[in-house]
Amino acid sequence: MAAVNALLESFPTEILERIFSYCTYEDVLQSIQNVCTRWRQVAQSSRVWKHLEYYPKMDTSCKQIVEMLKNSPKLQNLILKKECDDSVLQAITDNCVELKKLQMIRQPYFNINFMKDLQEHCPKIEYLNVGFGVLEKDISKGFEKFTNLKVLIVTTVICTLDLSLRPLGEYCKKLEHFEFQCYNFEINDFRQFLLMRKETLHTLGVHCCDMSGECVLPVVSLCKLKSLSLFNYADCKRQETKIKHIGQLNTLRSLTVENLWSDKSDHIKNIFENENMSQLRKLTIYKSWYFDDTVTDAIVNNCPMLQTLSLEWCQNMTDESLKTICNFKELTFFNISCNDVVNSGFLHLQDMHHLKCLRIAKCCRLSKQGFKGIAKLSKLQELKLWGQDLAEFPWKVIPCQMKYLRCLGIYSCKNVDMCAIEKLKRYIPAVNVSDQETVMTEFVADFKWDDLF
């Protein structure tokens, strides 16, 4: 025992810090720092806490969260995806002075006093992702003094007043990523915000029109954006005449469009039939009832550099779309949900040799033949299935053909063979088969608050 203690004492501090940084927040807080005095000192290093994040499970009580926060003065990353009461908010401002990243995306209501306390007691915050239920005051004023803020994501359910974005432009001078899912703003105020931040802002997520229905696209082109997300595109008046402004964003590398409800596929095709789209690396289309095979052709022909493609609830696609998508030789991430695609379409996916992540949701016609094609994706690391019937899923061939699989999600799937899952875990010990609750949380998070970096 003495020899072991001597060996541990001889470890350089830098090595211990590196080792501890790979441990979980709970391990460092509850175990490692209680081993000995030296380990406690090393475990309190800022270099260790830089890599740690506290992400309490959904069944963790507010009282338990408060106790953990009281013992975490070095905490830099906090992720809360459950509703928390005022005691948790108070514990954050009282104890987490080193906080740099805060996510509270399911918080139904923040008052302006909490935002002021957060600015005063946690001035180092660089990343802030907050969700609101009802806004009764102009909450944008609550962000004025976050001078180190680089990322701000605000999601809103109900907003009862007009919001001013100008204070963010004036005071948040380091702001690089801004996502604002609310339409209660005025286009001229938004223009002023962009003009103030056009040199720093690289990633923008915004409602496609202001409260009067005026399209934001002509204004958005003021910035040299690398990533753009447009929410509720269907609300935009005369949307087909505004599409040309997307083509003016010659620095764009990532594009997300939600509710692309144009009544003609030609209008959708016009988005991509532009030479500037040739530099696009990531594309997400969510809810498009007139997205057909001709749109897929336009994407493939004009966006040859795509590495990530997500087509969620895009109706009117057929097997021909999947056959066309296989022309993306460098595609590593593909997400699809469409009832009209059948097994023969999924067989084409086996030709996508670089694919590492595949997500399939509510493709009701996918069965044995299609699953066999998917199983031939030998480099696949992540497979997530949502709402599929797994009665004919080829469990036996997965260990042989998908040796690199590390994550299998089966949320809301029917006829799941639990015995086959246990065998799969024995053959591929590194694979994580997600339970329903975990996968549901991930799907919701991906849809509403996708990290655009």
Secondary structure as GFF3:
##gff-version 3
##sequence-region A 1 453
A	DSSP	alpha_helix	2	10	.	.	.	ID=ss1
A	DSSP	alpha_helix	13	21	.	.	.	ID=ss2
A	DSSP	alpha_helix	25	30	.	.	.	ID=ss3
A	DSSP	three_ten_helix	32	34	.	.	.	ID=ss4
A	DSSP	alpha_helix	37	43	.	.	.	ID=ss5
A	DSSP	alpha_helix	46	49	.	.	.	ID=ss6
A	DSSP	alpha_helix	62	70	.	.	.	ID=ss7
A	DSSP	beta_strand	77	80	.	.	.	ID=ss8
A	DSSP	alpha_helix	86	95	.	.	.	ID=ss9
A	DSSP	beta_strand	101	104	.	.	.	ID=ss10
A	DSSP	alpha_helix	112	121	.	.	.	ID=ss11
A	DSSP	beta_strand	127	135	.	.	.	ID=ss12
A	DSSP	three_ten_helix	139	143	.	.	.	ID=ss13
A	DSSP	beta_strand	151	159	.	.	.	ID=ss14
A	DSSP	alpha_helix	166	171	.	.	.	ID=ss15
A	DSSP	beta_strand	177	181	.	.	.	ID=ss16
A	DSSP	alpha_helix	187	197	.	.	.	ID=ss17
A	DSSP	beta_strand	203	207	.	.	.	ID=ss18
A	DSSP	alpha_helix	217	220	.	.	.	ID=ss19
A	DSSP	beta_strand	227	231	.	.	.	ID=ss20
A	DSSP	three_ten_helix	233	235	.	.	.	ID=ss21
A	DSSP	alpha_helix	239	242	.	.	.	ID=ss22
A	DSSP	three_ten_helix	243	248	.	.	.	ID=ss23
A	DSSP	beta_strand	254	258	.	.	.	ID=ss24
A	DSSP	alpha_helix	265	272	.	.	.	ID=ss25
A	DSSP	three_ten_helix	275	279	.	.	.	ID=ss26
A	DSSP	beta_strand	282	288	.	.	.	ID=ss27
A	DSSP	alpha_helix	293	302	.	.	.	ID=ss28
A	DSSP	beta_strand	308	314	.	.	.	ID=ss29
A	DSSP	alpha_helix	319	325	.	.	.	ID=ss30
A	DSSP	beta_strand	333	337	.	.	.	ID=ss31
A	DSSP	alpha_helix	343	347	.	.	.	ID=ss32
A	DSSP	three_ten_helix	348	351	.	.	.	ID=ss33
A	DSSP	beta_strand	357	361	.	.	.	ID=ss34
A	DSSP	alpha_helix	368	375	.	.	.	ID=ss35
A	DSSP	beta_strand	382	386	.	.	.	ID=ss36
A	DSSP	three_ten_helix	395	397	.	.	.	ID=ss37
A	DSSP	alpha_helix	398	401	.	.	.	ID=ss38
A	DSSP	beta_strand	407	411	.	.	.	ID=ss39
A	DSSP	alpha_helix	418	427	.	.	.	ID=ss40
A	DSSP	beta_strand	432	434	.	.	.	ID=ss41
A	DSSP	alpha_helix	436	448	.	.	.	ID=ss42
###
